[in-house]
Amino acid sequence: RDALAKGIYERTFSDLVNRINKQLDQTVIRIDDSHLIGVLDIYGF
């Protein structure tokens, strides 16, 4: 049961990071613009 939950969480987190990276790749960012996306993953919380 714990392994299943851990696997689902890992896949969901990976998918989130991949989607963010894909979106950022499609966006033209000018040097004077400041873009930051923070994701905090706290193990066991």
Beta strands, then each sheet from edge to edge (+ up, - down):
end
